[in-house]
Amino acid sequence: QHFSMAPGVVVASFVAAGCAAAALADCVVDVGDVSAHVAKQGSSAFRLRILPKGVAPFLNPMIAAPVPETNPSRSASGCSLSSGVGSLTLSDEGVLELLDAGGKTLTRSEPISAGGELVLSSRHGKLYGKGASPQDAQDLTATSARPQVYNRATYTPYYYSTDGYGALGAVEVNRSTGSEMDISYSTTGSKVTWSYPSGALELHLMPAATLAAGTANYYDLTGRPAVLPKYAFGFGVSRWGWESRAYIEDVLQNFKKRGLGLDYIIIDFEWFTNETDYDYEPEGKPYYSDFGWRPELFDEPREQLQEYRRDYHVRVSGIRKARIGNTATLRNITEKGWVLPTAEPGGSYPPDGHYAVGRCLDYSIPAVRAWYADEMRHYTSKDVGGIDFWWNDEGETNYYTFWYMNVAQCDAVHQVDETRRFFSLNRAWSPGMARIGAAVWTGDVNADWKDLGDTPGMMLNWVLGGAPYVGSDIGGFNGETNGPHLARWMQVGVFMPIMRVHSVLWAQAHWPWAFGDAAEAVIKEAIRLRYRLVPYHYSLAHHLYASSANWIKPLAMEFPDDVEAAGIATQWMDGVILVAPVIREDSTKDVYLPSGTSWYAFAAGSGKSFRYQGGRRLTGAASLSEIPAFVRPGAVVPLAGNVLNTDALAGGTLHVEVYGGADGSFDLVEDDSETLGYTTGEKRVVSMHWDDASRQFSWTMTGDFPNAREKASAWLSVTLIEGPTGGVANFRHTDVHAIEATGAILVHPHV
């Protein structure tokens, strides 16, 4: 057996600003017909590569964290690496051992071989982070997983084990691979086996004592999620079937006159072309337009988009498919070898056949991305008057199609405006996409109560798997919804990262006013609450970027010692807010309040709350307007006033709800809402603190950004909510105070 310090190889690490290369110094142990390479990756991961003789490492686009330029140490028995989170050893016999910072063994491998398996020991650890489909949306843990992307299904090559570590595996994905990566893992309880072909394997291991720490380390490895533009935290509407310019403007006018909040609209096929291409042959159609504007909807695109932004404060997005339909363009890209040999999987999940054969772009080719960016660039305007973000659909042609497609779109945007935040919404995903601003939705769900009920679990599984910004087709894409069903799904959407409706061509569009006065009133209140939560959610997105700390969490992450909470996939933590929406057709609630604390009903500006003891269930009938949500003593939740779009937040007043019974804090983060300035520190942080003993609310402001005086919140008031466990809470309201560099408010006791 031979040991050497390898000079390393250069690999590309995609980041928001483009591509960067890092020279890697590996420690190498030869074991039979393979060599095992180990190195540190970032501050919290170790990388193992198993390479057959003569096989070079492959590019892994999931990884963003650099490799420190520090050499592993050599001992008498093999390689040794250490970091602040733990250590990794690789013996001359090919045995890998991962240890925590205290020296405890977390997992140990069987000797590495060329057999296409890597076997790790396990102490019956539960495995989180697989991703999900409708088949297992309610299961937060897995006994096996195989990475794949399909409509309504994304699975990842990642898990966090409660044995105390995370693992992200990968093998090479080429243009013939299709929608799946040829690797899988499975557990028997005593062993976790990674199975892969006879080629190269890359495995990242991350010591972490908790699910929260493990997920944060994973997000560090794959790239801390970008902060989306502020309008993404508002409400959006989408449908297949926008008929004309007059139709678009009628919808916008209805939202405005009915006092319904709205920040963006998304338009399907009809915005850019004259017909759908589902039945096209490989040669396409000569009249199909791939990169134009359809004049029936956009006869004056720049002027229209400027008008919609000026008069309605609305941004516009258009759909993009990962394929071409025009005959001449297809002939050109086929001659250049730019077409994938694979096609788009048909149907839902599991898939049913394929379509668009011979027309799907291979975005993994740099020349394709450059050409595509050039074709897309004209849609972006440095000022108001262009498409604001992209809605990417039907890109499950390859495991990494959505990633590479987003890289090309991001390049197109930054060629026009290098300071703009990139944002897209995608039907499937691979780990790491969030670092450039790619959000996801859960696919073409059905307009039924089952898919509504599965939505929280889909979101939680996808967040744990590496997609922090998740939305859904509220109301269901396929089929007809009704008033109560749409209202309940809207209430779920209030507390999701992305809140947007969508519907199929032949269904009633999910406009709030289309399902009766009672439903419209409830939906209006849900949208109102969504906008009141924007300062809170936007700050949590900044916290995620700064520390990789998830704000959407399963109860199992927040309460790891609560056995009853562990398997719940219909409730979640939205920061400090426990959300338990009503998702049953019979309008009954089933809420579990974790033990070890008391819980206030989240007032959300209603002026009503009750304090419950934890460790109990709340069940029974719920009115259509009820959204069960709760916070613990010490919660500090900043709310906006009643606004109809995120532009209206500038210079406004914050209404801070403080829940008494414990100290609490919250960092409110504000910036210019649209540029990358926050990545270089252009932001303002108002650190709020509640001291329960002295009944004092105080704050300290740090940082700044251009035009903060006009764009940031200018005033705040405090509402103290407190009461005995098992009783109705009292409310104490303060006067409005200017947000200066520092401040303090004494809240007098309720008399």
Secondary structure, 3 states (H helix, E strand, C coil): CCEEEECCCEEEEEECCEEEEEECCEEEEEECCEEEEEEEECCCEEEEEEEECCCCCCCCCCCCCCCCCCCCEEECCEEEEEECCEEEEEECCCCEEEEECCCCEEEEECCCCCCCEEEEECCCCCEECCEECCCCCCCCEECEECCEEECCEEECCEEEECCCEEEEEECCCCCCCCCECCCEEEECCCEEEEECCCCCEEEEEEECCCHHHHHHHHHHHHCCCCCCCHHHHCEEEEECCCCCHHHHHHHHHHHHHCCCCCCEEEECHHHCCCCCCCCCCCCCECCCCCCCCCCCCCCCHHHHHHHHHHHHCCEEEEEEECECCEHHHHHHHHHCCCECCCCEECCCCCCCCEECCCCEECCCCHHHHHHHHHHHHHHCCCCCCCCCEEEEECCCCCCCHHHHHHHHHHHHHHHHCCCECCCEEECCCCCCHHHHCEEEECCCCECCHHHHHHHHHHHHHHHHHCCCCEECCECCCECCCCHHHHHHHHHHHHCCCCEEECCCCCCCCCCHHHHCHHHHHHHHHHHHHHHHCHHHHHHHHHHHHHHCCCCEECHHHHCCCCHHHHCCCCCEEECCEEECCCCCCCCEEEEEECCCCEEEECCCCCCCCEEEECCEEEEEECCCCCCCEEECCCCEEEECCCCCCHHHHCCCEEEEEEECCCCEEEEEEECCCCEHHHHHCCEEEEEEEEECCCCEEEEEEEEECCCHHHHCCCEEEEEEEECCCCCECEEEECCCEECCCEEEEECCCCC
